Amino acid sequence: MKKIISVSMAIIMLLQVCVFAFADFNVSKLTKPEWDVLYDSLKDDNTLPMLCVGANESEVGLCWHADKDTAVAQVRLADNAEMNKAKIFEGETTESENDEQVVCRVTITGLEENSTYYYQWYTDNGWSESCKYETKSFGNHKALVIGDIQIGGQTESTEVQSQNGYTWNSVLVEALSKNPDASFMLSAGDNTSTGKTAAEWQTLLMPEALRGLPLALAIGNHDKKGMMYNYYTNMPNEYYGEYFEGLDRDFWFRHGDVLYLVFDACSPAAADHMAMAKEAVEANPDAKWRIGVMHQALFGPGYSVLDPETSILLNAVFSPIFDSYDLDLVINGHSHLQGRSHFIYESTVVGKAESGETYTDPFGTVYLNTNAICDQNSFGASSMYTAYSFFDNDVTTYTTLEFEDDTLKIETRRGDNSELLDSLTLKKTKDFNDNGILQKLHRFIYKFVEFLGIVYQKIDNVVVKIRGGHF
């Protein structure tokens, strides 16, 4: 009897822990067979929604596919699961990648902080099930960072897709169970593998946690092998510029005191990248922090420092933008290696950024490189820029950015057990100076880079055609 009571109490305590840990997200620790059942039930569909970050913390976007003949771009929002007194938000429909469906996009506005909402989108069968979305603090907040999800494995094999989805779901569950206060997720690109199939996006969107976690997805070179990104996202403040072509676009958004600038690093259109940064900064002069996101790793561990396209050409395009606008942190992916730089300015280490330390008003930018979720194979070594590196390719990782008043805490953990691997804390007491002599000089000299960017773009277009796509 004592053993029975002890076991019963242990089960009750375990359930209490699970309920507490997963209070803010609908996340399930699925076994591989359980995931396979879920995958098989959804793989032939193409209507799962993506919840996207809004232009500011009071907004979120929704994007989904629907039958062309019955599609209605509407979302309704309520403070109860029964959807009583729901408010309807209207959006727009645009063409999709196939002839049978259209893409529906709706933006929900007027959200309040630390509130619980339920939403539904209009499906081929009427209103969907109600999904819970809980806003967090609009001031202090936490962002989850993941890179190179790379669903697909460059094959249309359903077995590979299912395995990728299981890995992706497992990392999400681990990260969100330990960080239920995360407001949204940033991806450094390569969200898919071939960039050409709906199945990759369907698998990417299968985890239930994503119904309550807004995404901000940068474009990676694998995404750019096709045009699918164009039909599955609803990012805010998208900037298409004067020289961008095809899938090219940047975007930005604001959350609390933080301005996030997301660049399409696969486009060499330097003038457009600088123009987007200028637009975002001038629209948010009171932002305390500036965070950049782009795919290719300028100063990360691995082969990127040896790759002329990244270390010379992309460095020339992007580093002056980051230096000119004093970005605090830039998030990268691409090399499939977790790592972090010291403080960098003009491609030079201008200050140490040792793990576990706190730095007040540091000069220069920290570059954080993310590991891959579904394709960890890579190689690399530390360079003079490297402050921290993690070369275990068989282990997934995730990073959190926690903003509290004048402090940014950056923590990187294992994706299987959340063991702390690296941390860095930045404190800020000074405002940005966007009109200093150095800043103006950078922008003046950058006019030459903008011209070279146009030339580089023409050459890149030829190379991409010869290759048959981006690599």
Buried (B, 14 or more C-beta within 10 A) or exposed (E): EEEEEEEEEEEEEEEEEBEEBBEBBBBBEBEEEEBBEBBEEBBEEBBBBBBBBBBBBBBBBBBBBBEBEEBBBBBBBBBEEEBEEBBEBEBEBEEBBEEEBBBBBBBBEEBEBEEEBBBBBBBBEEBBEBBBBBBBBBBBBBBBBBBBBBBBBBEBEBEBBBBBBBBBBBBBBBBBBBBBBBBBBBBBBBBBBBBBBBBBBBBBBBBBBBBBBBBBBBBBBBBBBBEBBBBBBBBBBEBEBEBBEEBBBBBBBBBBBBBBBBBBBBBBBBBBBBBBBBBBBEEBEEBBBBBBBBBBBBBBBBBBBEBEBBBEBBBBBBBBBBBBBBBBBBBBBBBBBBBBBBBBBEBEBEEEBEBEEEBEEBEBBBBBBBBBBBBBEBEBEBBEBBBBBBBEBEBBBBBBBBBEEBBBBBBBBBBBEBEEBBBBBBBBEEEBEBEEEEBEEBBEEBEEBBEBBBEBBEEBEEEBEEEEBBE
